[in-house]
Structure formats: C-alpha cells, structure tokens
Amino acid sequence: MGKAGSLRAASRLLRHEEAEVRAAATGLFARQRQLPAWVSFPDVEKAEWLNKILAQAWPFFGQFMEKLLVENVAPNIRASNTHLQTFSFTKVDLGEKPLRVLGVKVHTGATKQQILLDLTLSYAGDIQIDVEVKKFFCKAGVKGMQLHGTLRVILEPLLGEAPLVGALSLFFIRRPTLDINWTGMTNLLDIPGLSSMSDSMIMDAIAAFLVLPNRLLVPLVPDLQEAAQLRSPLPRGVVRVHLLAARALSSKDRLMKGLIEGKSDPYALLRVGTQLGTSRVIDNSLNPVWNEIYEFMVHEVPGQELEVELFDKDPDEDDKLGRMKLDFGEVLRARVMDEWFPLQEGGQGQLHLRLEWLTPMADASKLDQVLQRNRWLEPKPEPPSAAILVVYLDRAQELPLKKSSREPNPMVQLSIQDITRQSKVVYNTVSPVWEEAFRFFLHDPSNQDLDVQVKDDGRQGGLGAIAVPLSRLLTAPDLTLDQWFQLDASGPSSRLYMKLVLRVRPGLGGCRGMWEAIGAHGAAVGQVRGL
C-alpha cells in the first residue's frame, strides 16, 4: 500500500470512528430532531441570522409558490395528459414552520471567480397542498413534508461592478432525505395514464430533480454570457471505479429452517448522486469477486461522494450487508487509490476498490492512445469509455404543423448506439425552448453518431431528425460545435440549436498496477444509469 496509502487508511479509520461517535450522540439528542452541523464540524458556522430572515420571508415565499403552481405548473399538467384537463390546485399553504439552516460551510471555490456555500438544511413543515381533478371527482394532496440535506450554492462569476455576483447556482450534492405525507394518493393513481406510477416513483423523481447533475440557475444580471455554461457545466472529471471483491461478509441465509448458518448472495449498488450502477449477484459466497468497472462523471469536488451498498439477494426482500462512502476529493488528491474499505452501518467485512481520477481534455491527439490502453480491459458487457460528450439542447425554430394544424408538444430523443436520453416536453409551440444538458460516455467518437429525433409527444409521427457524426468534433475548435442544425424530414426552415462538447478521457501512466489489482480474471465494464 505504501506510506501515503497507510496514512489515508488511518485517516479514514479515524473519521469512521468520529462518525460512530456522532451517530451515538445524535441518538441521545433524538428528541431535538438532530444536532446542528456546527456542533459536529468546527468549520461549519451557525446561521441564526439567516433563519430569522427565512422566518420573516416565509409567508411571502408561500405567496410566490402559490402563484407559480397555479399560473405555471397547473397549465403544464393539464396539457400533459388528456385525462388531466380538469386538474387544478385548490389550496397552497406552506404553513407556519419555515425551512431552517442548521449550518453554513464556505469554500473558496475551484477558481477565483466563484464562492461555494454548503447549507445544511432541515425542513419539517406543516405544508398543505390540495389538488382536484373534477372529471374523475378526485381529490388528493400533500399534508406535511420533511426534507433534510446539504444544498450547495455557488456564487459566480464574481464581478467588479454591482451586484458583484453574476448568478446563483443551487443543487443538492447528494440525494436528500425526503418524506412526503400524501393524502388521497390511491384516488389519484386510479386515473387512466397514472396507474403505472407509484408513491415511491413520484418521490424518486422529486429527489432526482434536486440532485446533481441537475441544478437551478438564478441569473442576477441581464444577458449573462456564461448562463448556458453555468446551467450545465462540464464535468470536472471522470472516476473509474474497479469493483474488485469483498471479504468476510456477514451471513444472511439460513438453512434447515434457520438451524444451520449458510452464506449470502451478495451484489453491490454504486451511487454517485443520480448516477447508479448495479453489479451482478455472486451466489453463495462471503468472499465475492466481481472484477467489474463502473465510470461516473464528477461535477463538484469537494462534496460529491461514491456510495457503495452491499446486499444479499433474496426472493422477497434483500438484506443489507453494509455500506461505505468516499468523498471524491480524496481520489482527486491521490489520483489512484487501491484499498480495502471497511463496511459501516452494521455491516462486517471489507470492500476492495480501485479508483482512478481522469481529467477530460480538449485534445483529440490523445484519442488513439486512450483507445489502445482500453484494449487491455475486457469489454464485458461494454467497452470502457474513451471520451465524454455533453449535449446542450437549447431550442428549435419553425417546427412543422401536422394535418390537424394543432401546435405540437415537442420533445427530443438523443441516442448514441443503444443509449437514449429524452428531453422534457414543451407544450403547444413550434418554437420550443428546452435549455437542457445530456451527457454520454463514448467508446470511440471517431466511429459513433449522435442521432436526434424531434417528436410530437403523445401523437404519431416525428417533427424532424438529424444524425451528427461525432468525428466532426475531433477536428472542430476546442472539440466543440455550437450552431444551428437543419432538421431532415421536417419543415423547410425547421432547425435545432445545440452545443456539442467532446472531451477525451486521458489514459493512466501504465496498466501494470491495474492488472495486479484486478488479477487474471479480467474486468467487466458496468453500465451506469442516470447521467
């Protein structure tokens, strides 16, 4: 492991012990809901002045939310589904319990043009929102909600004139804890078109919307040139995670009606924000060997974490075997980490991971070198990535009207081979504005195309299409295309504005250490969802 690795392991063990002490202390103070972050972390400051502002402004924020839901959200819901044309909000009341900020931590940021604030938030409110769908005599709503998590606020760019800050970016680095008390949910899900949804699916969608890479941009000056880049910045890096093995896991299976202790059927769930990866199941083993590879795009360091949970696969409910978390700041500093990590939260045993930090570059000359190194990795089920592509889908103009002459509800599907991303739907317009970003891992951009389909949501037929050979980016300035694209099979003036940015993932200095880590079994590249 070496001296540096031993120091990192010792430091991590100390932090785990501190975490256990804090968890025990939190249990002692359960009646106060939770300890403020400034009690546990000396670099987190109290923010009572901010809570006083929130308390006074809360009724006015409630008025703003009521206007937003009634005038903006409700019309979109009615247009999204023919069965919801009589949908309305009948009551919007945020209650008397405001959001609280338990602590504030200030970072100087990655550049001198930004300031980072991490706000530890806690909300246990008496919110009440009632909705009605008159066509089906359906009433439902929300009565009470809890939200706990860390919200990052980025102030950038810093300016030399008023208001000194160009924009605010807000997002949760990690998935917050969200608990909503629904009323009448069963009635709502009985409506045609909504029956396939569930309470958990709705809550997952809400939580995912708040978590990186999704973010809310609030411009503070007009015509901010950096707005598009701030809304969807390029990833700072890619972390390649080699899920190698685990040892000394706890036994969850029982034989002979529980008289004989068996083993477990472990698998791993890897999560970075909304990006997910799931390993294969290793049957009947307490020392499983996976030798799989997963790749994650990382946007915020410090802050974003890798979370790995191990489960025992069962026919009914899977048993938890333990969990580990690692801040990507450690991986960035070390560049390569190859360690056994202890499992926490009641688990026993250790998890063997190798992590590599890869900084994408705007240098097409490195592509052949990366492709050559990737051939050392066994392409199962998919080859490793050689580059990343970020697509900024901005807007379209003069989309065609179909025979009905009704204005379409345009949405866009972007595909690279068998990976497809889908935009939101913009209702009743031939000139939709999406302002969304989509990210792809690329195996070989010199031989891959981006296929774009513009469709009318809920109706037959397309509104246009275009295929962009990604090889065009390899010769473009800064590996970027920022332009209008004429749509095929569309109107004579129908076009789509997109910005395509390619970045080549650099290779490591050599493959010997990697092969020593993963052994002679080879490595399977796992699919990561949620980019």
Disulfide bonds with the S-S distance in Angstrom:
none
